[in-house]
Amino acid sequence: MSSSATIPRDSEAKLQHILRVSAQTFAKRGFEATSIRDISRATGVSLSGLYYYFESKQHLLYLIQNAAFTYVVEALQSRLEGVNDPVGRLKLLVLNHIEYFLSHPNEMKVLSHEEEALGEPYGEKVQEIKRRYYSLAREIFDSLVAEGMGPGVNPRVAVLSLFGMMNWPYKWHKPGMDPDAAELTSAIVGIFLHGVLPAGGESNVAASAIGSRSRG
């Protein structure tokens, strides 16, 4: 057994240990290339001990994805209670997402890279949670539109683009070098609400590009 961490005795704590180390292993080796024996060696839990918690590698992948999405959705719902300001709710949506996934990069990588690896019935169960999450984000976006922000923007495109910004930092974010969760949240919210370019910037860039082509 190669796990350097002490294996918890409590059943729920032991499950969380298995999910955390399994996510780390899947993130490093890939789901298909990882065997249950690899998980046993990494977690320090016997094969029979592992099968007490899950019935197959697919089930294990589901448990990792389900735990991550359930935590994020439930934490967001709790944070949104009593907050009515649309921009404030948007900030909480982004902060909640960024805080979790900056502190759980292995889970983020597994969710992003192994989405198609999850078969049925597990895939549909995860999709159901993701639809709940999308609905929360859509409600927040609709409240922004009701306040006169984002008129004419396709809601689906807007919300999925926001998720794209929130998901991508795991590819480039380096702790100690890049902004922390709060600063990154401010940047993402600012870009989402106001864009990257200042007012008039788009037309100035277009004019510059046209001028460059005409000079060429």
N, C-alpha and C positions, 0 to 999 in steps of 0.2 A: 504494500500500500504506500503510495507516494504522497498522499495529502499531508501537508504540513500543519493544517488547522485541526484543532481538537474537534472530534465529532460530538455534537450535542446529544445529550441523553433524552431531552424532551422531544416528543414525537413531531410537533409542529416546527420546532427549531431545527430538528434534523432534516425535515423536508425542505426548509428554506436553505439550509446548507447544501443539500443535494441540488436544488434548483440554481443556486448561485454558482457553484462550481461547474455544473453541467453547462450553464450558459457560457462560462469562461472557456470551457473545452470546445463547445460548438463554435464559438467565435474564433478560436485559434485554428482548429482543424477542419471545420465545416461539418455540417450535419451528416452528410452521406459518408464521410471518411471516418466518423467517430462510431465506435462500437460500444455496446453496453459494458464490455470488459474495460474499455478505456475510461468510461464513467466511473466504474467501480474503483479502478486504480487512482483516479484523480480525486474522488471523494473520500476514499478510505472506507467505503461501505461495501459489504459483501454483495454478491449478485442476488442472493436470496433477500437480503436486506433492502436492496433497491426495488425488487419486485413487490415488496410490501407496499411501496408508495406509487408505483406505476406499472402498467401491464406491458408496455412496449416502448420502443424509442420514440415512436410517433406520439404516444401518450405523454412522454416526458417533454417533448417539444411543445405540445399543447399546454402543459402545466406552466412552462416558462412563459409562453406568450400570454396565457390567460392571467397569470399572476401580475405581469407587468401592466397590461392594459386595465385590468380591474383596479389596481392600485391607483393608476393615473386618473381614471375616470372618477373613482370615489373621492380621491383627494381633491380634485377640482370641484366636484359638487359641494363638498364641505366648505371650501374656500369661497365659493360664490354666494353662500348663504348670507343674506342681508346686504349684499352689494348690488346696487341698482344702476350705477353709472356705467354706460356701455363701454367707455374707454377703460374704466377701472376693471371691468369684467374681462375685457380683452387682455389687459396686462396680466391678470391672474391666470388666464388660459395659457399664455405663453410662458410665464414664470414657472407655473406648475409643471409643464412639459419639459422645459429646459433643465430645471433643477433635478428632476428625476433622471433624465437620460444622460446628463453630464456626470451624475454619480453612479450610473449603471451603464457604462459604455458597452459592456459585453451583451447585455440584454438588448440594447439598441441595435447592435450589429446583427444579432440573431433575428430580431424582428424584421430588419431590413433585408437581410440576405436569404433568410430561410422561409419567407412568406409562402412561396410556392411549394415548399417541401411538405407542408402540413396537409394530409389527406382528410377525407371525411370519416366520421362525422365531426372531427375536431375543427376542420377548417371553417365550417359554417358557424360553430360556436364562437370562434374568435371573431369572425366577421360580424356577428351580432353585437359583440362588445364594441367593435370599431364603429359600427353604425350609431351606437349610443354616443360615442365620443364625437363623431362627426355632427350629430344632431345638436349637441351642446355648443359646438363651435359655430354651427349654422345659426342657432338662436342668437348668439352673441353678435354675429355679423349682421343679422337682420335688424337687431336693435341699433346698430351703428347706422345702417341705412335709414332707419326711421328718424334718426337725428340729423339726417342730411349729409352723411358721410358715405362716400362710395356710390353715388347715384349712377345708374346705368351699367354697373359692373356685374357680370354674370356671377351669381352667388356661389355656384359650385366651383367655378374657376378660382374665385377669390379665396374660398375656404381651403381648397386643396393646395393652392399656392402658398398659403400661410403654413399649412402642415409641411410643405416642402422646405420652407425656411427653417422651421423648428426641428425637422429631422436631420438636416444636412450637417450641422456642426460636428456630429460624431466623426465625420470624415476628416475634419481639419483642426478641431479644437485641441489646443495643447494647454493643460493646466499650468498656471504660472506665467504663461506667455500671452494667452488670449484672455478676453474679458471674462469675468465671473458671470454667474447666472443672472444677477440683477442687471448688470451693464449690457449683457447680451440681449436680455429681454427688452430693454429700452431701445436698443438698436433695431431689433426685429419689429417691434411695434411702430417705431418711427418710419421704417421703410414701408411697412404695410399700409400705414395711414397716409403717408406723405410722399412716398417714392424716394428714390436715391437722388435724383436731380432736383435742384431748386426750381422755383416757379420760373417758367420760361426757358429752363435749361434744355428741354427736349428740342425746342425749335432752334435754339442756338447751336446745339450739336448737329442737328440736321443741316442747318445752313452751312456750318463749317465743313461737313462732309461733302455737300454739293460743291462748295468752293474748291475743295481739294481735288475733286474729280474734274472740275472744269479746267483747273490749272494743269492737270495731268494731260 
